[in-house]
C-alpha cells in the first residue's frame, strides 16, 4: 500500500509539472528535502496553515485529500464542533496539511494555496466536493469556483504551472507516507498520536485539562472587559 501511494504521489507530481520540470527534478527535490524523522515531520512550520492560539497546549494535525469523502464528512459534521469547543477557546492549535490522492486533489490543493485564504478555500472544496472531485472536467469546475472567489485567469494559470508549489505539496505527502506511514485519509495526529479515519471529538485526549477551564475563564473575562 505504501509503495503504491509513493508511486501515486510521484506520478501526480510529474503529471502536473510544467514541461520544463523533468522527472529527474522531482526525484532530486524529494531526495534533497525529505526527512523521515516523525518528530521533525510533525513540527509546525511557517508554511503550515494554522487555526488557534499560538500558546494552545494541544496540537492536532490533519492530513487529508480534497477528493476524500470521509474527509469531507469530517469537515461537514465534526469540524465546527472541534473549532467551537477547542480551537476558538485556545485549547487546540489545528493544522491542515495536503495529502493529494488524485490529479484533481493536487490541482485543488494548488489553487487553495494560491488563494487569499487557504483554510476558507479548503472548506469550500470539501463542501462542494460532489460537484467537481469525481468529474472528468474537474479542472473546469475548480477554475469556475476559484474565479467566483476573485482569482483571475492569469493567477490560476500561473498557479497550475508552479513547479515549486507542486514540489512542496507532493514532498509533504511523500514525507507523510514514508515517515508517518500514512495510508488512509483523513489521518490525524493529536499531540503526536496517530488516529486514522474518524476523529471522535468527545474522546480527545488533551493536555492540561485542569488548566483549560481556567484559560477559558481568562479569555471570557478578557473579552467581557473590552470596551465596545
Secondary structure as UniProt FT lines:
FT   HELIX           2..15
FT   TURN            19..20
FT   HELIX           23..33
FT   HELIX           38..41
FT   TURN            46..47
FT   STRAND          49..51
FT   TURN            54..55
FT   STRAND          58..64
FT   TURN            66..67
FT   HELIX           69..77
FT   HELIX           79..82
FT   HELIX           83..87
FT   TURN            88..90
FT   STRAND          92..98
FT   HELIX           103..114
FT   HELIX           118..127
FT   HELIX           129..132
FT   TURN            133..134
FT   TURN            136..137
FT   HELIX           138..148
FT   TURN            149..150
FT   HELIX           153..160
FT   HELIX           163..180
FT   STRAND          187..190
FT   TURN            191..192
FT   STRAND          193..196
FT   HELIX           201..203
FT   HELIX           209..224
//
